[in-house]
Amino acid sequence: MNPLLTPFDTAPFSKIENSHFQPAFLQAMKDARAEIDQITANSAEPSFENTIEALEFAGQQLDRISSVFFNLNSAETNEEIQKIAQEISPLLSEFSNDITLNEALFKRIKSVYDQKETLELTIEQQTLLDKKYKSFSRNGANLNDDKKKRLREIDAELSKLKLKFGENVLAETNKYEKHLTNENDLDGLPEGEKEAASQMAKSKDKDGWLVTLDYPSYIPFMKYAKNRELRKELALAFGSKAFHNDELDNQENVLKIAKLRFERANLLGYKTHADFVLEERMAEKPEKVHEFLNELLVKAKPAAEKEFSQLEDFAKELDHIDGLEKWDGSYYSEKLKQKLFNLDDEKLKPYFKLENVISGVFKVAEKLFDLRFEEVSDIDKYHEEVKTYRVYDTSNNFISVFYADFHPRKGKRGGAWMTSYKPQYQRNGENVRPHISNVCNFTRSTPSKPSLLTFNEVTTLFHEFGHGLHGMLANTTYPSLSGTSVFWDFVELPSQVMENWCYEKEALELFATHYETGEVIPMELVQKIKESSTFQEGMQTLRQLSFGLLDMSWHGVDPTSITNVKVHESEAFKGTNLYPETAETCMSTAFAHIFQGGYSSGYYSYKWAEVLDADAFAYFKENGIFNKEIATKFKDNVLSQGGTENPMVLYKRFRGAEPKVEALLERAGLLN
């Protein structure tokens, strides 16, 4: 019996074999098509219930199978799974097109949509109707047959190209290893980092030390290693992923993806891919994104140039460095930070044992939103390292299943993300609760030390947990409007706002205790964390803006004349460059957010959401960071509402006014 085709609650990982996926997908697509046929064959007049609602709940089994499979392809993949993904993705793309280009189905949807003024629908039902109609009209339902055929071809090709792009980046990351046998090459690295490098070497049956391009290995090396030549080698390896003119090169994939997205947008009547995407975002159009990014650029650039000049002077004074290069940035920034604030990650890490930070984020969620996390061992998992929890509220109502997966592995892509295995929705009188997962790549424990997080890893954990809360606390009727199913430039608000608690004494005292002595983090360190939080904020902002501008340079223009990825990228970075250009590196070929993930024309949304989060947290600060009334307003108007209403309406209901960009500039110290 195929475990994916028998009804399951939590994903039956231990029963699933790779051979189950393909037949499960094919059967689930067949069943979903039958459900669609039932809707179109209905002789009754099209109504909200028999058409829109019926379509919303069609294909649920296929959605569950997809979430299990594609989450595994990100967190625990192998060659066999990647091969299945390459075979299945075009079929899913074709299936999706079969629905959105189904004329009989669209006719029924349009019939309901045309009479929406006379139907007595709730706000959520109105949103669902709008969303369903747009998902068809924005995906070719109004096109003639020739154009529909071309749209199908584009979508099938894009689904393959995006997968290939991601596979190449993962393969490049896994391929590079720097094997060191001379301990002097590790000069400057803290003991814990050396031990981790030694452990990494042992795991590969090698003597000495191993440094890789995984974040927990790469970032500390760039931050602490004195050997400038080695830093250069690593930086160039990291910055040139999928840019080697070999079988793992992504240049052609980047050009094809950008050009196909543009052609697709044109087919649908949009000027560019960005025009198409932004119609369904708070920003609405590319001009508004450029205006927003450039407004911040004007404020950040003078500060960034001043900070960079200070860093150059410092490197010259310390080590007679005549020109700062990209591989010097982290190293001298860390040294300067230590000098200015007498603060470095090594002083902080003993207070951030992973288990304590997890317990801390749970306590913050309990104080704000009345949640209780119970670790359990009876939920199936895809890897032994995954932790599983059942989440309840203080009245003992079941809220969610929560999976947490914290360390890098060979089959796991880099970075950190939140995902879902089952959405929340209400049907037949039952409120079906969600299954949410956080996946990160944090420093592992070593034989002598537990997993101790850098402060940056602490904020990452809080960030992903904020997304997790958005999923867990969902309380809507329809799955496609539930949890993080919101406008992309709104989705980062719950995650980014949670990071603010990491800087507050009241929150840190709940979990930041020394892993050996149990001593609570000293106030002076808390003060230094706060003081240093705006250190090089101008440079950080410039970096984020450069990524947003690069994204828009691929997607907010006609890319058909672009022939050289590197030349195009250098042009896009012109106004934001601080360091000298390096010919060997290229960001676009490994920029998975925009070429593999869902952030094309959307990278600006990190900064956009920072405006929202700074403004939202200012409200907490004015009234107490654990103020129950405000936390409840945030839960009731933002976290639980998903995409049921326009996000600005939801935000104003929580805050009482629209967000002000000044809140972000003030927090970042960029107002003067």
Secondary structure, 3 states (H helix, E strand, C coil): CCCCCCCCCCCCHHHCCHHHHHHHHHHHHHHHHHHHHHHHHCCCCCCHHHHHHHHHCCCHHHHHHHHHHHHHHHHCCCHHHHHHHHHHHHHHHHHHHHHHCCHHHHHHHHHHHHCCCCCCCCHHHHHHHHHHHHHHHCCCCCCCHHHHHHHHHHHHHHHHHHHHHHHHHHHHHHHCEEEECCHHHHCCCCHHHHHHHHHHHHHCCCCCEEEECCHHHHHHHHHHCCCHHHHHHHHHHHHCCCCCCCCCCCHHHHHHHHHHHHHHHHHCCCCCHHHHHHCCCCCCCHHHHHHHHHHHHHHHHHHHHHHHHHHHHHHHHHHCCCCCCHHHHHHHHHHHHHHHHCCCHHHHHHHCEHHHHHHHHHHHHHHHHCEEEEECCCCCCCCCCCEEEEEEECCCCEEEEEEEECCCCCCCCCCCEEEEEECCEEECCEEECCEEEEECCCCCCCCCCCCECCHHHHHHHHHHHHHHHHHHCCCCCCHHHCCCCCCCCCCHHHHHHHHHHHHCHHHHCCCCECCCCCCECCHHHHHHHHHHCCCCHHHHHHHHHHHHHHHHHHHCCCHHHCCCHHHHHHHHHHHHCCCCCCCCCCCHHHCHHHHCCCCCCCCCHHHHHHHHHHHHHHHHHHHCCCCHHHHHHHHHHHHCCCCCCCHHHHHHHHHCCCCCHHHHHHHCCCCC
